[in-house]
């Protein structure tokens, strides 16, 4: 049954039909599917199936990424308080756009996707200096700093990922905190993440969920 | 030697030419050309025109631009603040639509050419026309109604409104943006612009699902272009792919040129277009920052080999980032002139 519900939910998300997706979840809960099953057997597998589709080059649009992340985050946030026991979070991520970059859509998709994957996300917003990324990561015990950029010059800017790397190095934090980057320029130059001294990049918001959770596991004992 | 305009017309009509047209989109580089900051540079239509003419003459490519920066369109709708960088395009510094109530307060200027935010571009256009009119294609840029809201309320909020509604609010905003688009197209037509790049990332299947494209993007594009002559309008999705919808655009809108994404399959798109329009094969110009001379030449050759057979083809760039070395720009252009050679007319 759960497999069938997961398929119905995934189809509604791919159709960008939020109301239908939420109705699938509501019906499942009324049919005594537990909140834990909703998250781990419906929402997460549907996100993973979208990740697989994207990895295999099947056409999935930005709007579908956006809706999958938003609906997934919404359902998970509603289900977690109903869990029998409070679940352990996967980890914590600080996210924002680089200085001079005012494009927040990619960041929002990543945030939604991570929340749906049970990762704590602290969204600092737009135009964030490197110092703030690092200070917040230290204060909140985050494992990953995610820097989003829409333009090449903001990706390459000293105040973005490069600045975060410099501060992590100066403060001896490189063993504890990883840097992930993403956004349009990285899709046009897959080696750009190395030029900005990040640890990893993701081609889109949905795949960022996996890339970032992998980084969390690298630094989590 | 043929002029850029002659090459473009030859490519459109499938008549003989010395080489394919080559469009190189240098915008922010103009400030460096004149030794100015971007903010000083974009404050003056005379400066933009002068730099466009100088760069076109120095590099030998075939087009000039009246476009300053994309965010300038938001100024026509009331945005009063741009944020300048030292080495990249200015960003819209304030969103004029912060709440849905702001949509009803948006005013589309009756006469675009009389709006203060258009004054410097008008000056630029007049200089370009007087200096190279009829010889080099003069390009302007208009954002489609489906994409314009991203500049008025931000991509994030626009995606939310677009995908989750309320639909009546979305349509009120789109109606104003379509009105702006139509008026801008009319203004450029009146001012004698040769090419209008009609930019619509939300008309790409990289941005929205195909079903959504048919149900929403197409009708709004039809409204945008209802009163415009299609000659000179180039379909462009801001580097996003749109190979899957070319046939629909040709069928519904009969646009005469397609400025592909670097990630589109040029040969496949040309097959779909089948001589009905000009195909523009576009280089991934972000890679020009790091590619070697040999890599640049190989990529230019690949693009031209894929697109030139059968004619009706143009080689072009996206909006070239400032960090591309000038030597690489020259290498790319020399390769395009060499591999794009057709023969003496």
Interface residues (C-beta under 8 A of the other chain):
Chain A: X14 X15 X16 X18 X59 X61 X62 X63 X64 X66 X67 X70 X100 X101 X102 X103 X104 X105 X108 X151 X152 X153 X154 X156 X184 X185 X188 X189 X191 X192 X195
Chain B: X83 X85 X87 X88 X89 X91 X92 X93 X154 X155 X156 X159 X160 X162 X163 X164 X205 X206 X207 X208 X209 X211 X212 X239 X244 X262 X284 X286 X287 X289 X290 X321 X322 X323
